Amino acid sequence: MLSFKGPRAKDLCDPHLGETRRAFLRVGGASLFGLSLPQIMQLQSNQAQAAEATGKADAHHGGGPGWGKAKSIIMVYLQGGPSHLDLWDPKENVPDNVKSQFNPISTKIPGVKFTENLPRLSQVNDKFTMIRSMSYTPNGLFNHTAAIYQMMTGYTTDKVSPSGQLEPPSPKDFPNFGSNIVKMKPLDEPMLPFVMLPRPLQESNVVGKGGTAGFLGKAFDPYTLYPPGDDMDMDKLQKIRTDDLSLRDEVFDVRLQRRANLRQALNEQMPVINEAVEKFELDQNYDRALSLILSGRARDAFQLSAEDDVLRDAYGRNSFGQSCLLARRLVEAGTRVVEVIWPKVANSDNHSWDHHSGLSKRMKDQSAPMLDNGLTTLIEDLDQRGMLEETLVVAVGEFGRSPQRGVSTSGNNNSDDGRDHWPYCYTAVVAGAGMKRGFVYGKSDKTASAPVDNPVHPAELLATIYHSFGIDPETIVYNHLNQPRELVKAQAVTALMT
């Protein structure tokens, strides 16, 4: 079943819960849909500060193309680093060990070609902008965790090991961009502000790096919806457990109302607790959290069975496809930020994008069809519902793959049918919320190894996301040492926007 991080609450009918201050704190610290009372209080206390900071950002920035057009974002994160040459930037008249083994096909944009791996996406590229000049020079070896951290936060870290991996997530980390957005643009309705699914950011045993609120505090962490198991294995592809993306009924209704009644009883009987409640505005915060649960908005969003079977089939009956569908439903219900993480972790086989070997089969039969169906249907679905006007969609990985097959660029072994990591040039897709339609920004050279013009650093892509929400990318926040830091040290690429 779907699980939420956090301690499990005891049965709220327990009469002993009303006897002590410690019991009250135990209730207050229990997980409410993944939201603890300390998190609620911190979120509430930061709302005024966030609104003030956002107002200053607006005044400082002064608008411009695309400014403030996004109300929500769906980040389709292609964790693992997909090969741009074998998807959406194929090259012809190049050496055999550079040329994709897949045939190029025409798209809706004259002169722009994809490979045969993306037949559906090639017919909707008139709805989005393609950035063919994503590029950066890495800090040390460019393995996944360091690159993921940079892509999600806009910052590099000093603690990069020879393998490129980092320490586990820390309260000192820079925040995930989604955490910054929900702090600066808090919701005014009872709904989950930031959701990450169906698995964490991960390389080997480094789990969640770049996926937390870091020094902003746990109040701005994403709600993590991680079904257990690995349904991307070949023997499970035909029978995906999409019910794992539904919420259990027992979490809601009667038990939560009992919790509210318990809170009221405690307030009536314990003057000391009442004083603490007044001091920290616990009443208001608790009511807001309870409203989130009892409103039904979040619960209803998870009912994928309410969708037409034809649409669910179009998204793909797999974790990625159904997560894209759930992302649309969450945004429709009011969620601000959804990050759909590619369901196969880096450094794994089968459907991972980490194609060091077996690229020709794994790309064609496993990863590419899921991307083609899921991303295409998401863009079409949002557009048909009129949601693309205010929903930003970004599809990107932490890097691309090496132009030459069979060479080592990051210390990994690569077969003749595999490509290594390549941060110097790769591709991203952006759509909606003021992004140009049918537009290609930047250009790679003849082997897709470097940008010819208009390189876009990951930090600039994040700056563009902030700009779309009406947030100055250089807005100052304060870290765990109370030191001022910019959201990101980069400027938005406004040439992508109208």
C-alpha positions in Angstrom: 0.0 0.0 0.0 1.0 3.6 -0.4 2.9 4.9 2.6 3.7 8.3 4.1 6.8 9.1 6.0 6.3 9.8 9.7 5.4 8.2 13.0 2.2 6.2 13.1 -0.5 7.7 15.3 -2.0 5.6 18.0 -5.7 4.8 18.2 -7.3 8.1 19.1 -9.9 6.4 21.2 -7.2 5.6 23.9 -8.5 7.4 27.1 -5.0 7.7 28.4 -4.1 10.2 25.7 -5.9 12.9 27.5 -4.1 12.6 30.8 -0.7 14.3 30.4 1.1 17.1 28.5 3.3 14.4 27.1 0.3 12.6 25.6 -0.8 15.8 24.0 2.6 16.3 22.4 2.5 12.7 21.2 -0.8 13.5 19.4 0.6 16.8 18.1 3.7 15.1 16.7 1.8 12.3 15.0 1.7 12.3 11.2 -1.3 14.0 9.6 -1.1 12.9 6.0 2.7 13.3 6.3 2.4 16.7 8.1 3.5 17.0 11.7 2.3 19.8 13.9 5.8 21.3 14.2 5.8 21.4 10.4 2.4 23.0 10.3 3.4 25.7 12.8 6.6 26.4 10.9 4.7 26.7 7.7 2.2 29.1 9.2 4.8 31.2 10.8 6.7 31.6 7.6 3.6 32.6 5.4 3.9 36.3 6.2 7.6 36.3 5.6 7.2 34.4 2.4 4.6 36.8 1.1 6.8 39.8 2.0 9.8 38.2 0.2 7.7 37.5 -2.9 6.4 41.0 -3.0 10.0 42.3 -2.9 11.0 39.9 -5.6 8.2 41.2 -7.9 9.2 44.8 -7.4 12.9 44.1 -7.9 12.4 42.0 -11.0 10.0 44.1 -12.9 8.3 41.4 -14.9 9.2 40.5 -18.5 8.2 37.7 -20.9 6.6 34.8 -19.0 6.7 36.5 -15.7 4.2 35.0 -13.2 2.3 32.9 -15.7 2.8 29.6 -13.9 0.5 28.6 -11.1 1.8 25.1 -10.8 4.6 22.9 -12.2 5.0 19.3 -13.1 8.7 18.3 -13.2 9.2 15.1 -15.2 12.6 14.2 -13.9 14.4 11.7 -16.2 16.8 10.5 -13.5 19.6 8.5 -14.9 20.6 10.8 -17.9 18.8 9.9 -21.1 20.8 9.8 -24.4 19.8 12.9 -26.4 21.3 11.5 -29.6 18.9 8.4 -29.3 15.8 10.4 -28.5 15.4 14.0 -29.7 18.7 15.3 -31.1 19.8 12.6 -33.6 22.8 13.3 -35.9 23.3 12.2 -39.5 26.5 12.0 -41.5 28.6 11.2 -38.5 30.9 8.2 -37.6 29.1 4.9 -36.9 30.1 5.0 -33.2 28.4 8.4 -32.8 25.3 7.9 -35.0 22.2 6.6 -33.3 21.2 3.1 -34.1 17.7 4.3 -34.4 16.2 5.9 -37.5 15.4 9.6 -37.5 11.8 10.6 -38.1 10.1 13.9 -39.0 8.2 15.9 -36.4 5.5 18.6 -36.5 8.2 21.2 -36.8 9.7 21.3 -40.3 13.4 20.4 -40.2 13.3 19.1 -36.7 13.8 15.4 -36.2 13.5 12.9 -33.4 14.4 9.2 -33.5 11.8 6.5 -34.1 11.7 6.0 -30.3 9.4 8.9 -29.9 6.7 8.5 -32.5 3.9 10.1 -30.4 6.0 13.0 -28.9 7.2 13.9 -32.4 3.6 14.8 -33.3 3.0 17.2 -30.3 6.3 19.1 -30.4 4.4 22.0 -31.8 3.1 22.4 -28.2 6.4 22.8 -26.4 9.9 24.3 -26.5 12.9 22.0 -26.8 16.2 23.2 -25.4 19.0 21.4 -27.3 21.8 23.3 -25.6 21.7 22.2 -21.9 25.3 22.3 -20.8 27.6 22.6 -17.8 31.1 21.7 -16.8 31.0 19.4 -13.7 32.6 19.9 -10.3 34.8 16.8 -10.2 33.5 13.5 -11.7 30.0 13.9 -13.1 28.2 11.0 -11.6 24.5 11.0 -10.8 24.1 12.3 -7.2 26.2 15.4 -7.6 24.4 16.2 -10.9 21.0 15.5 -9.4 21.7 17.9 -6.5 22.8 20.6 -8.9 19.7 20.2 -11.1 17.3 20.2 -8.2 18.9 23.0 -6.1 21.0 25.1 -8.5 24.0 24.6 -6.3 27.0 22.2 -6.3 28.5 20.8 -3.1 32.0 20.6 -1.8 31.6 17.1 -0.6 31.9 15.1 -3.9 33.7 11.8 -3.5 35.9 10.3 -6.3 32.8 8.3 -7.4 30.7 11.5 -7.6 28.5 10.5 -4.8 27.6 12.6 -1.8 26.7 12.3 1.8 23.0 11.5 2.6 20.4 14.4 2.8 21.2 16.9 5.5 19.3 19.8 7.1 22.2 22.0 5.8 21.4 21.2 2.2 20.2 23.8 -0.3 16.5 23.4 -0.8 14.9 21.6 -3.7 13.4 24.2 -6.1 9.9 22.9 -5.2 10.4 23.7 -1.6 11.4 27.3 -2.4 8.3 27.7 -4.6 5.8 26.5 -2.0 7.4 28.8 0.6 7.3 31.8 -1.7 3.9 31.0 -3.2 1.9 29.3 -0.4 -1.4 27.7 -1.2 -4.6 29.5 -0.1 -6.7 26.3 -0.2 -6.5 22.9 1.6 -4.4 20.8 -0.7 -0.9 19.2 -0.7 1.5 21.9 -1.8 4.4 19.8 -3.0 4.3 16.1 -4.0 7.2 13.8 -5.1 6.4 10.4 -6.6 6.7 7.4 -7.4 10.2 7.0 -5.9 13.0 9.2 -4.4 15.9 10.7 -6.1 18.6 8.1 -5.8 22.0 6.8 -6.9 23.0 3.5 -5.4 22.7 3.9 -1.6 22.5 7.7 -1.6 18.7 8.3 -1.3 16.9 11.6 -1.4 19.9 14.0 -1.9 18.5 17.2 -3.5 14.9 16.2 -2.8 14.3 17.9 0.5 13.7 21.4 1.8 17.2 21.4 3.4 17.8 24.5 5.5 14.3 25.8 4.9 13.1 23.2 7.4 10.9 20.1 7.2 7.7 22.2 6.8 8.6 22.7 3.2 9.6 19.1 2.4 7.7 17.3 -0.3 5.0 14.9 0.5 6.6 11.7 -0.7 4.3 9.0 -2.3 6.4 6.0 -2.8 4.7 2.7 -3.4 6.8 -0.2 -2.2 8.5 -2.7 -4.5 9.8 -2.3 -8.0 7.1 -2.7 -10.6 9.4 -1.9 -13.5 10.8 -5.5 -13.5 10.0 -7.2 -16.8 7.8 -9.8 -15.2 5.5 -7.1 -13.7 5.2 -4.8 -16.7 1.9 -6.3 -17.7 0.3 -6.0 -14.3 1.1 -2.7 -12.7 -0.2 -2.2 -9.2 -1.8 1.2 -9.9 -3.9 0.7 -6.7 -0.8 1.6 -4.8 -1.4 5.2 -5.9 -4.7 5.3 -3.9 -5.1 6.4 -0.3 -6.5 4.2 2.4 -9.9 5.2 3.6 -9.2 4.5 7.2 -6.8 7.5 7.3 -9.8 9.9 6.9 -13.2 10.7 8.3 -14.2 9.3 11.7 -10.7 8.8 13.1 -9.6 12.3 12.2 -12.8 13.8 13.6 -12.1 12.0 16.8 -8.7 13.6 16.8 -10.3 17.0 16.5 -12.6 16.2 19.4 -9.6 15.0 21.5 -7.9 18.3 20.8 -10.9 20.2 22.0 -11.2 18.1 25.2 -7.5 18.7 25.9 -7.9 22.4 25.4 -10.8 22.6 27.8 -9.2 20.6 30.6 -5.6 21.8 30.5 -5.0 25.6 31.0 -1.3 25.2 30.5 -1.8 23.5 27.2 -4.2 26.2 26.2 -1.6 28.9 26.9 0.8 27.1 24.7 -1.8 26.8 22.0 -2.4 30.5 22.1 1.3 31.2 22.0 2.0 29.1 18.9 -1.4 29.6 17.2 -1.8 25.9 17.4 -5.6 26.0 17.0 -5.4 27.7 13.6 -2.6 25.5 12.3 -4.3 22.3 13.5 -7.6 23.4 11.9 -5.8 24.0 8.6 -4.2 20.6 8.7 -7.5 18.9 9.5 -9.2 20.9 6.8 -6.7 19.5 4.3 -7.5 16.0 5.3 -11.3 16.3 5.6 -11.9 18.5 2.6 -11.6 15.4 0.3 -9.6 17.3 -2.3 -6.4 15.3 -1.8 -8.2 12.0 -1.4 -10.3 12.5 -4.5 -7.1 13.3 -6.5 -5.8 9.9 -5.9 -8.8 8.1 -7.3 -7.2 7.1 -10.6 -10.0 4.7 -11.2 -12.3 7.7 -11.9 -10.4 8.3 -15.1 -11.5 6.7 -18.4 -9.7 3.5 -19.2 -8.8 4.8 -22.6 -6.9 7.8 -21.1 -5.2 5.6 -18.5 -4.0 3.3 -21.3 -2.7 6.3 -23.3 -0.6 7.4 -20.3 0.7 3.9 -20.0 -0.2 1.2 -17.4 3.1 1.5 -15.6 4.4 3.6 -12.7 5.7 6.4 -14.8 2.5 6.7 -16.9 0.1 6.5 -14.0 2.3 9.0 -12.0 2.0 11.5 -14.9 -1.7 11.0 -14.7 -1.7 11.5 -11.0 0.4 14.6 -11.4 -2.3 16.1 -13.6 -5.0 15.2 -11.1 -3.0 16.7 -8.2 -2.4 20.0 -10.1 -6.1 20.0 -11.0 -6.9 19.7 -7.3 -4.6 22.6 -6.4 -1.2 21.2 -5.8 1.6 23.7 -6.6 4.6 21.4 -7.4 4.6 17.8 -8.5 7.9 16.0 -9.3 7.5 12.8 -11.2 10.8 11.0 -10.7 11.7 8.3 -13.3 10.8 5.1 -11.6 14.1 3.3 -12.2 17.1 4.4 -10.1 20.4 5.3 -11.7 23.0 2.5 -11.7 20.3 -0.1 -12.4 19.3 -2.1 -15.5 16.1 -2.6 -17.5 14.1 0.7 -17.6 16.8 3.0 -16.3 18.2 5.7 -18.5 21.7 4.8 -17.3 22.5 3.1 -20.6 26.2 2.0 -20.2 25.4 -1.2 -22.1 22.5 -2.7 -24.0 21.3 0.7 -25.2 19.8 -0.5 -28.5 17.4 -2.9 -26.8 16.8 -1.2 -23.4 16.0 2.2 -25.1 13.7 0.8 -27.7 11.8 -1.8 -25.6 11.8 -0.3 -22.1 12.5 3.3 -21.3 11.6 5.2 -24.5 8.1 3.8 -24.9 7.2 4.8 -21.4 8.5 8.3 -21.9 6.8 8.6 -25.3 3.4 7.6 -23.9 3.5 9.3 -20.5 5.0 12.7 -21.5 3.0 13.0 -24.7 -0.3 12.2 -23.0 0.4 14.6 -20.1 1.0 17.5 -22.5 -2.0 16.7 -24.6 -4.2 16.1 -21.6 -3.2 19.4 -19.9 -3.7 21.3 -23.2 -7.1 19.8 -23.9 -8.3 20.8 -20.4 -7.0 24.3 -20.7 -4.6 23.7 -17.9 -1.4 24.1 -19.9 -1.9 27.9 -19.8 -1.0 28.0 -16.1 0.9 24.7 -15.6 4.6 24.5 -16.4 5.9 21.2 -17.6 9.6 20.5 -17.5 11.2 17.2 -18.7 15.0 16.9 -18.1 17.7 14.7 -16.7 20.9 15.4 -14.8 23.0 15.1 -18.0 23.0 13.4 -21.5 25.1 10.6 -22.8 28.4 10.6 -24.6 28.5 11.2 -28.3 30.8 8.2 -28.8 29.6 4.8 -27.8 31.9 2.5 -25.9 34.1 5.2 -24.4 34.6 6.0 -20.7 34.0 9.6 -19.7 33.2 9.2 -16.0 35.2 6.1 -14.9 32.4 3.7 -15.8 32.8 0.7 -18.1 30.8 1.0 -21.3 30.1 -1.6 -23.9 30.1 -0.9 -27.6 26.3 -0.7 -27.3 26.3 1.9 -24.5 27.0 5.6 -23.8 28.6 7.2 -20.7 27.6 10.4 -18.8 27.8 13.7 -20.7 27.0 17.0 -19.1 28.5 19.2 -21.8 25.4 19.0 -24.1 22.0 17.5 -23.7 18.3 18.2 -24.1 15.3 19.4 -22.1 11.6 20.0 -22.8 9.6 22.9 -21.4 5.9 23.5 -22.0 3.0 25.6 -20.8 2.8 28.7 -18.6 4.0 31.2 -21.3 6.7 28.9 -22.8 6.8 29.2 -26.6 5.1 26.5 -28.7 6.9 24.7 -31.5 10.2 26.3 -30.7 13.7 25.0 -30.6 16.2 26.9 -28.4 19.9 26.5 -28.8 21.7 24.1 -31.1 24.2 21.3 -30.6 27.2 20.8 -32.8 27.4 18.1 -35.5 28.0 15.3 -33.0 25.8 16.7 -30.2 28.8 17.0 -28.0 28.7 20.8 -27.3 26.3 23.7 -27.8 26.9 25.8 -30.9 24.9 28.7 -29.5 22.8 29.7 -26.5 24.0 27.2 -23.8 21.7 26.8 -20.9 23.1 25.9 -17.5 20.8 23.9 -15.1 20.8 26.8 -12.8 19.5 29.0 -15.6 16.7 26.5 -16.1 15.8 26.7 -12.5 15.9 30.5 -12.7 13.5 30.3 -15.6 11.2 28.2 -13.5 11.2 30.7 -10.6 10.7 33.6 -13.1 7.6 31.7 -14.4 6.1 31.8 -11.0 6.8 35.5 -10.5 9.7 34.9 -8.2 13.0 36.7 -8.6 15.6 34.0 -9.0 18.0 36.0 -6.9 15.6 36.4 -4.0 17.6 36.1 -0.8 16.8 33.3 1.7 18.7 32.5 4.9 20.5 29.2 5.4 21.0 27.2 8.7 23.7 29.6 9.7 21.4 32.6 9.0 23.6 33.5 6.0 22.0 35.1 3.0 21.8 33.0 -0.1 20.2 33.6 -3.5 17.5 31.1 -4.6 19.8 30.5 -7.5 22.8 32.4 -8.9 21.5 32.7 -12.5 19.2 34.6 -14.7 16.0 33.4 -16.4 16.2 32.5 -20.1 13.3 34.7 -21.1 13.9 34.0 -24.8 12.0 30.7 -24.1 8.9 32.6 -23.2 6.2 34.8 -24.6 
